[in-house]
Amino acid sequence: MTSHRFEIEGQPDFELRTERKKPVAVIAEVPDADMADGLVFIIPGMGGEKDADYSAMLRRYIAAKYNLVAVSVDGHCNTCRPARSTEFGDVGLELEGDSLLDALSRYVIAGGQIDRKLETHADILGMLRAAAPMQFAIKTVLNPPDNQYQNFGLLSAMDHLCALNALCDSDLRFDTSNVLCVGSSHGGYIAHMMHKLAPNSFNGIIDASAYTETATAFIDGGWKEANITDGNLIYTCSTRQQWQFSRPGSPSFFGPDRALIRDTAYDVHMAAVTHAAERKCQFRMIHSAEDDVSCPALKQRQADVLSTFGFDVTLHLVGPDEVDGKFIKSADHGMGIALNLLFDRYYPTIERREGVIDRELETALTFDGPKFSYRIDHRSSEAQLTAACELRSPISKHSEKRLAS
């Protein structure tokens, strides 16, 4: 087995038109056979795997057992948790100054003594740590490498598609009709976004606890995205943002159109996906019936929408009585399911079907929203997608009458 690591240019942010400086790293484990039976993207949850060695082991396990090229991609803002994703860079913690001063005030009000010279944030943190067991919550910005920001999946999905095109152009030999994704939580969500943008490129999507639409806690900068505990200090976190909710009309306003393009179960958009699909993807999904992060009812709706459009779909809603301590370790979000076991469980149920990826088909998709129209074009000569988001033209009174007739 051989390991290949290379970098590609990230997909441009066509919504915010901001410059992307960080290249996208791609790591592929290639089985020893002359021709691999396909390729699988392994997409962990928000922030990536905790350990680079585990991530490498996971790729090698799947590559060797199933004769598949197993791939990890550092898509946009995938690396967004401290002490995780060590394969792809470090995430910084930026303390919100007013919040730190508020914690200091609470310390003093509770009777704490300022017994040292406070010149830096580290000095204040040191004094607060010494006040244990008293706890302090401090607002914190998570800074991904190279000034990335929370895009919530759209750019990451497109980066994975660019990686697929680059791998197809490489010397690696694999069956391009058998490309799959396996992911948990946010990783599973990205897998579904990849299918939405490239409906012919994937033979199977396997997910555990994937949500179906934008979780606003991740993009409103409200310090609700994650909590990181450091002794008696609790960092309430939000990843660096570019979107905002307060200025409608601004390009950075996260309105309904921004949410709908990121909705993997919006029936109007899925109708466009179905129309473009010459071969329909197969979906294998498992979800906790008690998931308080990703609503089980929305997951059931996604399964129903996909089934209505003729996709091969199975959804297993897990109850507490199904926790076995081996495959399913808990009944909460993620269920403690390891990605290798998830793949072991569901890959054998996916039928090998002939198909051609969207770049070769030059698939064109249009996703209409209330105000904007998104257009995604795959070009056979290009590794990146051609993407645009433009204001929809208003319907004239004459057109309205004509449509009514």
N, C-alpha and C positions, 0 to 999 in steps of 0.2 A: 504494500500500500504506500502511496506517495501523498505528500501534502503540498498544496500549492497556495501561496499567498500573493495577492497582487492588489493594486489599487485602480479604481476607475473614477472618472469625474462624476460628481453627484448630479442628479437631475435638478435643473434650475427651479427656483421657487417662482413659479409663474403667477401665483396669487399676490404675493407681497413684493415680488421683484427685488428681493434682497440678494446680495452676493453670497455665494457659498464658497468658503475658503477650504474647508476640510474635505480631502478626497475620501471616497468610500472604500473601506478595506473589505476584501473578499477572501475567505479561507475555504478551500475545497479539499476534502479527503477523497482520494480516488482509489477504488478497488483495483486489485491486481489483474483482473480480466482485461482482455484486449478491448472489449466493448461492454460498458456498463449498461444495466437494464433500465436505467433512467437516472433521474436527479431529484434530490429532495432538499428543500430549504428548511433548516431547523431554526425556529424563531422563538426564543424564550420570551418571558413576560417583560414588563416595564423595567428597564435598566439592565437587562441581560443576565447571564449566569453569574453567580458569585465567584466562580473559580475558572480560570482559563484552562487548567488541566482537565477539569470535568467536561468543559465544552469540547475540548479536543477528543476526549474519550468517547463522548456521545457521538460525535461525527464518525469516529473510527468504528465504533460498534455497529452503527447502521450501515456504513459503507461495506464492511466486511460481511455482515450477516445477510444483506439483501442485494449485494452487487449494485449499489447505487452510489453515484457521486453525492456526497453529503456536504452541504454548504452552509456556512454562517456569513452573514452580511452585516456590516456595521452601518445600517441605514441611518438616515437623518434622525438625530436625537434618540437613537436606540441606547446610547451610553448616557444615562441621566440619573444614576444613583451612585453615591460614594461607595468605595470599596467593592464595586461590582464591575463586571465587564473589563477586567484587567487586560484582556486581549487588545482593547481598542482605545485606551486612554483613561485619564483620571477626571473625576467630576469634582469641582470645587464647591465649597460652602461659603456663601456670602451672607453674613449676619445683617439683618435689618436693624440699623442703628437705633431707631426710636424704640423698637421692641426690646433691645438689649437694655436700654436705659429704663424702660418700664419694669423689666425684671429686677434691675438694681433698686428701683424705688420700692418694689414689693419686699425686697430683702430688708431694706432699711425700716419700712413700716412694720415688719414682723419682729423688729428688735435687733436685727443684725448690725454689727459694728464694722465700719470701714477701717480696717487695721493695716492697710498697705497703700502704697502709691498706685493710683490707677491711671496709667498712661495709654494703654492699648486695650483692645477688645479681649485679648488673651488674659490680661490682668483681671478684668471683670469676671470673665468665665472662671478663672482660677478661684476667685473669692466665692463665687456662687457654688462651685463644686464643693468647697469646704463647708458649705452650709447644709449638706445632706443631713437628714433625709428630706429636708424641704426641697420641693421640686419647682423648676422654673421652665415655662414654655417660652421659646424664642423663635420668632419668625425668621425664616432662612430661605434664600434663593439658591437653587441648585444650578450650577453653571456647567453645562456639558462642554466637552472639549471644543476649542476653536470657536467660541461664541455661538454655538448652535442654540436653538430655541425650540420650545414645544410647538410642534406643528400638528400633532395628534394624527400620525399615521399615514397621511396622504403622500408626503415626500418619501417616507421610509418605504412604502409599498412601491413607489416608482423607482427608488434606488435598487430594490430587489429585482425589478423587471430589467433595469439596465444591466445588472449583474448577470441575469439569465442570458441576455443578448451577448454579453462579453464572453460568457462560458461557451455559448454556441459557436462563437467565432474563434475559440481557442483550439488547441490541438487535442483537447480531451474528447474522447469518443463515448457518447452515451445516447440512449434512445430518447430523442427529443419529444416523442409522443407520450412519454411517461414521466412528466414533471409533476412533483407533488410539493405540498407544504405541510409541516406539522408544527403546531404552536400552542402555547398556553396563554390564557389571559390576553394581554395586549399583543402578544406574538400571534395568537390565533386570530385576533381582530385584523392585524396587518395581513395575514394570509387571505382573509376574506376580501380585504381591500385590493389585494393583488389580483384576485379573480375578477372583481368588479371592473378593474381597469384593463384586464387582459383575459377575457372569458374563454378563449380557445387554447391558452397556453398551459392549462393545468388539468391533469387527469384526476387528481384527488386533493382534497383539503381535509386535514385531520385536526380537530381543535378540542381543547379542554378549557372550559370557563371563558371562552372568548366573548367579549361584549360586542354589541352590534352597532353601536352609534357613539357619538362623541360624549364622553363624560366631562361635563363642564367644570368639574373640580380640577381638571388637569389644565385648563386653559384660561381660567378667570383670574389667576394670580391671587387667589383667596387663601393661600396657606393651608389648603385642605388636601393637597395631592398626596402627601406622605408624612409620617412621623418617624423621626430617627431619634432613638433614645441613647444618650451618653451619660450613664450614671443617673444623677438627679436632674440632668438637663434634657429637655424634650424639644427637639428642633421641629417645628411645624413648617413644612416645606412646600414650595412651588417652584417649578422649573422656569428658567428665564423665558419671558414671554415676548411676542411681537403682536399678538392679537389683543383686542380690547372690546369692551361691551358698552361703552358710554358715549361713543361718537358715531351715530349712524351716518352713512354717506362717506365716511373715511375708508380708504382701501383696507385698513387694518381692522375694520369692524367685523366681528364674528357674528354675522347674522344668519338667518335661516338657510341661505344658499350654501354657506360654508359648512353648516352642519349636515345638510342633505347630501352633499357630495361625499361626506365621510360616513354616511349611513349605509350599512351593507344589507339592510332589509327594506329599504324604501321601494315600494312596489313599482312606482313609476320608473325609477332608474333600473330596477331589475328587469323590467319589461324590455328596456333597451339592451341590457346585457344578454337576455335570452334571444332577442332578435339577431344579435351579432354572433351568437355561439353556434358554430357548425358542429361542434362536438361538446356535449354537456358534461361538466365537471361532476365528480362524485363527492359527497360530503358525509363525513363521519364526525359527529359531535357528541360530547359528553359534558354535562353541566349539573351542578348541584341544585336541587330543588329549593335549597335554603340559602342560595348565594345572595349576600347583601351588597356585593360590589357590582355584579352583572345580573340584572333583573331576569329571573327565569322566564317570566311571561314574555319579555322581549325576545329571548332566545327561542321560545316556542313559536313566536310569530315569525321569526326568521326561517325556521324550519318549514312552517306552513307556507310562507311565500315561495321558498325555493321549490317545495313539492308542487305547489299550484302551477309553477312554470315548467314542470316536467323534469326537474333535476332528481337524481338518485340521492336521497337524504335519509340518514338515520340520526335521531337525537335521543340520547339516553339521559333522562332526568334522574339524578341519584338522590335517594333518600337516606336518612341516618342509619337505617337498618342494613344498608349495603356497604358500609365501611368495613373492609376486611383486613386493614392493616398492611396489606401487601400492594395491591394495585390502587385501591382507594383508601387513603389514610385518614381522611377527614371529610366532613360534609359541608365545609365552608368553601370559599372561593379558591379555585385551583385544585382542591381535594387532595393535595399532596401527591398528585400523579406525576411520576417521572416521565420525561418525554420519550425515553427509549421504550418504556413499557407501554406508553400510549401508542407509539408506532407499532410495537409488537401486536397490540390488540387489534388494530384496525387496518393496517396495511394489507394483510391477507384477504380482507373483504373487498378490496378495490380491484375491479376488473381492468386488465390491460386493454386499452382501446386505442385505435389509430387516431392520430390527429396532427395538426400542423399549428405551430405557435403563431401568435398574432403578428409578429413582425413579418413573417413570410406571407401571411394572408393580407398584410397591410390593413388591418382592422381599423375602422373609424367609429368612434362612439360619441354621441352627444347626450349630455345629461342636463336637462332643463330644470331650473328652479324658479322661484317667484320673480326674481330680478335678473339673475345671471344665467348664462348658458355656458357649461363647461364642455370643451371638445378635446378628446384624446385621440391622437392619430399614431399608429405604428407604421414606421417606414422601413422597408427591407434593407435600405442602405445605411441606416442609422442605429446606433446603440441606444441613444436616448429617445424618449417619447416626445412627440410634438404636442404640447399642451397649451390651452388658452382658456381664459375665463373672461367673458365679455358681457356687457349689459344686453339684455334682450330688447329687441325693438318693440315699442308699444304697438298694440293692435289698433288700427284706425277704425273709425266708426263704419266706414265702407266695408272693411274686412269683417267687422263684427256682424254686420247685416248679412254678408255673404255666407259666413259660417253658420249663422242662425237658420238660413234658408236651406 
